[in-house]
Amino acid sequence: MRYRDKPDLKERLASEYVLGTLAGRARRRFEAWMREDADLRRTVAEWSARLNPLTAALPDVAPHARVWSAVAARIAPKGTGEAPAAARASIWDSLAFWRGLGLAASGLAAALLVFVGVRPPQIVERVQVVEREVEKPMRVSDGANPWQPSYVATLKDKDGKTMLMIYVGSKSDELWVKYEGDDMPKDSSLELWGLDANGQPKSLGLIKATGKNMIKLPDMAEKSVSTYKALAVSMEPMGGSKMGTPTGPVMYKGDCHTFW
């Protein structure tokens, strides 16, 4: 499959691969294509860097009892059918261990993808692709490095359903939004606001479509977003608020987290 001719398909499959929703034979085919395509590996690394920080905002979830039963059965001494009590207590009671292990694995996977993506190619055609990409700067200046500073937020509706995922690197002026709504309002606009420590709002721009959006900030995030403790979306007249403050109902809201 020629991914260069289908950038939208490449982005969609890469995002589904990182989220884990690409499964079975489709996932195995994608991994085979990824081994042959440096540009595709780089796209997967970018999605890993955008989405992995969002896991830190999610609450801890204890594994189901049957998960521990399966683990206990695997580590039990032969002939006893039971795991040692010390091992049972130390592993089962340490949720931080399980959560930390998952985050560490995600970070390691992203690092390996970045390493593989920049490894010197072994055929002439791939060398040409790498040279072309090196000359072209990334749209999000630090988005491919999951260990550099970034701001992320998840905005929820009144029922607690996540409606928007937001990411921006501290040295980037491009704010990336994933809007999970089914459609856009026909006769009004959704406007994104940054709220400082006192709750004072400042417009960051309009959300113009479902799915992925990119909002251009007036300055780098470390200057234009760093003071915001929360983000919110209000329903405004077409084209946005003319008052400089929200005039319609607040639809979604969430805390803005800083990852250093």
N, C-alpha and C positions, 0 to 999 in steps of 0.2 A: 504493500500500500504506500502511496506517495503522500507523506504527511506535509511536505512543503506546499503542495497544491491544495491542502485542506486544513488550514490553520485552526478553524473552529472545531473540527473533529479532534485534532491533536490536543487542544486545550481541554475539551470535554472529557476525553479518555484519560488524560493525565490527572485531572482533578478527581475523577472517579477512582482511579488507581490509588491515589494518596488517601482518599476517604475510606477505601476498602469496599466500595460498592461494586467494583469491577471484579467479578469472581469467575471461577471455573475455567472453561476453555478460553473465554475471552481474555481473562487475566494472563493466562499462559501465552497466548498469541501476542498480547501487548508487551510482555516481558521479552519475548523473542525479538520483536521489532525494536524495542528499546536498546537491546544489546548492539544492534546494527546502526543506530541513528543517534549521533551525539546531540543533535538539536532536540530530539525528543527527550533524552536523558536530562538535558538542561531544563526543559519545561517541567518535568516531574520534580526536579530539585526546587524550582521556583514555587510550585504549589505546596511542596512540603514545608518550605520556609514560611509561607503565608498561613497555612492551616495548623501546623503543629503548635504554635504559641497559644492558639485558642483553647487547647485542651487544659491549660492551667486554670482557666476560668470555670471549668466544669466541676461539680461536686464529686466527692469520693463515692464510689459505688462498691459495696461489698460483694465479692463473688458469691454465686449461689452455692448452697451446701453441696450440691453434686459435683461442683468443681473441686472442692477440697477432697471429696471422697475419691475422685479420680486421681488426684495428686498423691493422696495417702496410699492408694493401691500401688502406685508406681514406685514409691520410695520405701515401702514396707520391707523389712528384712525377709529374705526367702524363708518360707515355711511358717511365718507368723500371721501373715495377712493383715498386719496392723503396723502403722507408723509409730516410731518412738514418741512418747509424750512431749519431750523437750522440743523435738522438731515440729510437732503439731502446734504447740503454743507459739513458738517463735515466728513461724511463717504465717499461720492463720491470723494472728493478732496484729501483725505489722502490715496494715493497709498501705502505709507510706512506702514500704518495700515494693509492693506490687505496682503502685502508681508510679513510683520513681523508676522502676524497671521498664515500664511501658514508655515513659517519656524519654529515658535514656536510649531505648531501642529506636524510637522515632528519630531522635537527634542523630544517632549513628547512621541510620539509613539515609537521612538527608545528606550527611557528610560524605558517605560513600558514593551517593549519586553525583554530588558535585565533583568528587575526585575523578570518578569514571568519566564525567562529562568533559573534563579538561585534560584528560590523559592524552598524550600525543597519538593521533590516529595512525593506522598501519597501512592505509591505502590512500592513493593520491586524491580521490574524490572527497574523502573525509577531511583531508588536510585543507582543501579549498573551502569546505563548509566552516571549519573552525576559524580560518583566517577571516572570513566574511563576518562571523559573529564577533570576533575580538574587536574589529574595527567599528562595529555598531554598538553604542552604549545601551545598557538595559534601561527600560522605562522607569523601573523602581530601582534607585541607585544601590540600595543595600538589601533588596528583597531576597537575593539568592543566598544570603548568609544568615542562618537562623540564630547565630550568636551575637549579632549586632543589635543595637537598640531598636525598639519598635513600639508602636502603640496599637493595641487591639481592643475591640469592644464587641459585645453581643447585645443587640437591642431586642427587647421582648415586648409583646402586646400585653394588654391588661389581664389576659388569661395565662400569662407565663410562657407563651409559645415564642420561640426564637424566630424573628422576622428578618433581621439583618445581621451580617457578620462584616466587621470593618477592620481594615489593616492599613497601616502606613509606617514606613521606616522613618526614623528620626531625621535622617539626612535626605529625605525625599519630599517633594511638593505634590506628590500624586497619592491621593487617598483612595483606596480600593474598597468597594462596597459590593456585597453579595446580598441582593434583595430576594427573600424567599416567598414573597407574595405571589398569588396566582395571576394577578393582572394589576395594571395601573389605573388610578381614577381617571375618568373621562373628562371631567370638567374642573379639575383642581390639580394641585401639585403637592408632592411630598418634599418637604424641605428639611435638611439636616442641620442641627444646631449643636454647638459646643457650649457646655455649661461650666463656668468657673466655680471656684470654691464657694462663692456666694450665691450660686444659682443663676448668675446673669448670663443670658444667651447671646451667642453670636453666630450668624449664619455661615455655614460651610459650603452650601450649594444645594442644588436640587438632585433628587434621585429620579432619573429619567426613564428607567426601564426595569423590568424584572430581570433577575439573573445578575450578571456582572455589570458594575458601573465603575467609572473612574472619575473622581472629582478633583479638579486642579485647585490646589491651595494657593493663597497669596504669597506664601513663604514656606521655607522648610518646616517640617513638622515640629522640630525641636524649638521653633519660635512660634509657630501658629497653632499647635495642638497641645504643647506641653503643659499649659495652664488649665486645661479642661479636665475636670474630675468625672464628668458624665457627658453622654451624647443623647440627643433626643430627636425625634422626627415628628413634625406637626403637619396637619392638613391645611394647605394655604390656597388662595386663589391662583388661577393659572399664571405661571411665571414667578411665583413666590410672593412672600410678604413684602408690601411696599412700606411698612412701618419700621423695618429694621429689628423687629421683635416678633415672636409668634403671635398670630391673630386667630388661628384656628385651634382645634383640639389636638392635644398631644397623643399621637398614635402609638409610638414605640419609644422605649427609653432603656438605657443601660449604662453601667459604669465603664469608664475608659481606663484600661490597665496599662501601666508602663513596664516593659520588660527590658532590663539592662543586662 
